[in-house]
């Protein structure tokens, strides 16, 4: 047995022994987790922001697929729209995650919300020319409008 195998085996044995002792001692009670974990109340403004950012991400992904299909068919007019949505999605996802985790500072959340607002406005601007011609673009544009409104309300409530 070489040194790597020995260290690996020793780690597994030690981990198993520790897990067995914890389980046998009964110190880890799964039924009392709810009593130990402090539950956070999510405000209506935060919930509205979480809902709209989730919806914005979903409609954005549908829009990207539509743009890709059009680009594959030779319609290059959708390229700018696709780029704007691709840029917006990770920022919307980041805001959604940080608000739901509730671990970031208010200062950082405010900066992220302002950034997200800017990306949603840019996405909306590039979607607008396609709204009358493509349902996917109309849906994406509407969800960006909703997101912009929710972000502004969230920032005002901070």
N, C-alpha and C positions, 0 to 999 in steps of 0.2 A: 504494500500500500504506500503510495507516495504522499508527500506532505499535503497536497491539495485535497486528495481523497480523505485523508485523516481529518483535516480541518472541516471539510464539508460534513462528514459523518458525525463528528463531535458536535457541530452546530445543530444538526437535526436531533441528535440524542438529547442535548441540553434543552432545546426548545420543547421537545415532547415531554421531558421531565417537568419543566416549569408549567406547561399547560395542564399536565396531569395533577400537579399539586394545587394549582388554582382551582381547578374543577372539583377536586376532592375536598378542599377546604371550605367550599361553598361561599367564599368571599365575593365571588362575582355573580351577583344576583341580577339576572336580566329583567326580572319583573319590577324592579325598583328604579329603572332608568328614567321613567317619566317623572319620578319624584326628585331625582338628582338634576335633571336637565331643566334649565330655566327656559321657558317658552317665551318667545318674543312676539309681541303683537305687531302686526303689520297694519300701518295706517291705510285709509282708503286711497290716499294719494299714491302711496307706494304700491298698493295692489293694482291700481289703475295703470301705473307705469310698468309694472311687471307684465300685466295682461297685454298692453299695447306693444311692448318691446318683443314679447313672444310672438304676437301676431305679425308684427313687422318682419321679423326674421323668417317666418313661414312664407308670407307672401313674397318676400324678397327672393327666397330660394326658388319659388315657382316662376318668378319673373326671370331669374337667371337662366333657368331651363328653357323658357320661351325665347329668350335672346339667343341662346346657343343654337336652338333649332333654326331660327331665322338666319343667323350667321352661317350655319352649315348649308342653308339653302341659297346663300349668296346675297342676302339682304344685309348690307353693312351699316344700314341706318341704325341698327340696334347696338352697335359696338359701344358707343358712349354711355348708353343706358346700362348695359351690362357692367361696364367698368365702375360706374357710380354705385350700383347695387353691390358689386363685389367689395368695394371700399367701405360701404355702409354696414354691411352685415357683421363683421367682427367687432365693430364699435358698439353696435346695438346689443350684441351678445355680451360684450364686456360690461355694459351698463346693467343689463338684466342680471348677470351673475353677481356683480358687486352689490346691487341693491338687495338681492335675495339673501346673500351671505351675511350682509350687515356687519362687515368687519373692517371696511375702509373708513378712513377719517371723513368728516363732513367736507373738509377742504378738497380732498381727492375726489369724492363723489360729485361735488359741484363742478370741478374741472372736467371730469368725465362726462357729466350731463351736458355741459356746454359744448364739448367736443362732439358728442353724439347728436346734439341739436344741429350743429353745423353739417355733419355728414348726412343727416336726414333731409335737411334743406337742399343740399346739393343733389341728392338722389331724387327728390321731388321735382326739382328743376329739370333734370334730364328725362324724367318719366313723362312729364306733362305733354310734350309733343306727340307722344304715342298713345295717350289716354283714350282718344276717340277711336283708335284703330285696333287696340289690343286690350282685351279684358285683363290680362295679367298685369299690364302696365297700369291700368286704372286701379286695380286692387292694390298694387304696390304703392302707387301715389297716394291713395286714400289712407293706407296704413302708415305711410310716412307723415301725412297730415295729422293723424291721430297721435302718433308718437311725438311729434313736435308739440302738440297741445299738452300731452301728458308730461313731457319733460319740463315745459314752462310752469305748469302747476306744481310739479315736484320741486323745482328750484325755488319757487315762491314760498313753498311751505318749509323750506330748510331753515 
